[in-house]
Amino acid sequence: MSAENLKRELSSLQKDLEKKLQVIASREELDNLKVEFLGKKGKLTGILKGLGSVTVEERAQLGKIANELKKSLEDNIDEHLKSIEENYYSDLEKLEWSDMTVLPSRFPEVFIPAVSRGHIHPISQMQRRLEDIFTSMGFSILDGPQVETDFHNFGALNFTDDHPAREMQDTFYTLQNHLLRTHTSAVQIRGMKKLKPPMRVIAPGRVFRYEELDASHEHTFYQMEGMIIDKKVSVANLLYLMNTLLEEIFGSKVEIRLRPGYFPFVEPGFELDMKCLICNGRGCAVCKHSGWSEVLPCGLVHPNVISAGGLDPAKWQGAAFGLGLNRLVMMHNGIEDIRYFQNANPSFLYQFDI
């Protein structure tokens, strides 16, 4: 393909995006449009594959044009997103206003079957199932406060004072200089101080983060922290435990991958992903179009954390992992949006009657 043809295609891409933006009315549609134009297999990437057919000088010129175009496309999408959000919040009162005094005393049977008892939430069902699995393997169940101290949530877990997770955009702080815990890892220190090693513990519970909501992110969600402390603990022990757990949950072997991950409280740290069961690895909003879903951050407990728990890291070693209960339920039941769990829609919750 000639350089002139490539320039025409790049110019046409800008006009094509602007045309499609005119009919986009939701964030989900905008996310899909961004993937269509700027994703790894998007239209811009497809055009740039033709750079191999032009001269070095033309390639440099076209590369500059492509970079400027990409920035322009991203700016257009960001501006349209701001417009969508402004329109949403300006209409929020009308959209969410409901006069409770005129609602019927019972939900219509067309949405909910007539029943005389309540239902266990799907996340609670998954938590109880995991508790049964772990207790059968010798684990104890611990609990901890949802309003935590900086020491237990960050300091004792080897977070530096300038770690970005401490910033207001990630953490909800109280006026009394406490915070809503951002992970159930905060229970690690309490567990080490309360129990004598060797020990195996899990800590399920609710956590909070100042997140931008989408199909796979919520500001309030559920985790289950797990930790093993013993004289000798290895990555092999951790992997065996994780494989066993996922097989128990899903009733068969699931495809997983392990990749390096940074978490201050473990060294080495890993991200354990499983093949997305919503799209079977093809790519969707839940897995961010990667085909893989993050379910198990894990690693060997950092010696500094063991010391903060009152134990001697020269004598004791540990492994820790964090389960995202919301995402496990999504994978197990084919749920495509994490926001369903807290939208108080009875017709959704009644699907999980047991």
C-alpha positions, 0 to 999 in steps of 0.5 A: 500500500502506498503512503498516500493511501495510508494517509487517506485511511488515517484521515478517514478513520478520524471522520469515521470515529466522529460520525459514530460518536454522534450516536453513542449514548452510554459508557458501555457503547463508548468502551466498545467503540474505543476497543474497535478503533484503538484496541490491539486488534482495532482499526488504527492497528490494522492500518499501521500494519501497512507501514512495512510497505513504504520507505523509511522516510515515509514511515517516519512521517506516517508514524508521526501522523498516526501518533497525533491521530491516536491522541486526537481519537483518545481526546475525542473519546474522553470528551464524549465520556465527560458529556455522557457523565454530565448528562447522567448526573444532571438527570440523576434525580429524575432517573432515581426518584421513587415515591415509596408510598405508592409502591405495592406491598409485594413485587409483581409475580411477573418478576419474582415468584411468590415465595414466603422466605428470603434468599441467601445472596450469591456472594454469601453462598460462595463465601460459605462454600469456600469456608467449607473447602478451606476448613476441610483443609485445616484452615481457621476462619478469622474476622477483622474490622471494616474500619481499620487503622493505617498501620494494619491496612498499610504500614504493617503490610510493608507499604511505603509512606509514598505508596499510591494506594494511600492516596485519596483516589484509592482509599476512603478515609474518615475524619478520625484518620482511620480508613475503610479497609481496602483489602482483607490482607489487613487481617494478616497482622491480627492473625499472626498476633492472635494465633501461634504458628504454624497456622492456616487462616482465611479472612472473608469480608467486605472491602472498599476502594474509591474505584471508577465503576464499570463491568468489573470494578465496584467501590464495595466488594468482597474478598477472602484473604488466605495465609499459611505460616510454617517453618518451610513454605514454597511457591509450589505449596501455594500453586498446589493449594490454588489449583486444588481450590479452583477445581473444587469451586468449578468442579473441574480443571480450569485453565490458569496462568501465573504472571509476576505481580507487585504487592508490598506484602509478598515477595515474590508476588504473582497474579494468578489469572483464569481463562474467562468463563464468560466469553471462553477466552474470546474477550469481553468487558469483564476480562477487559477484552484480554480473555483472562480474569484476575482472581488470585493475587498471591505470593510468599509473605514478605519478611517485614510483614512476618516481623510486624506480626510479632514473629521471627522471619528467620524461623517462619515463612509464609504464603498469602493469597487474596480471592475476589469473591465477586469475580469468582461468582461471576465466573461460576454463574456467567454474570457479565457485570459486577454491579448487579450484586449491589443494585438491589434488583430482586429478579436478579437475586432470586435466580440464586435461590437455594 
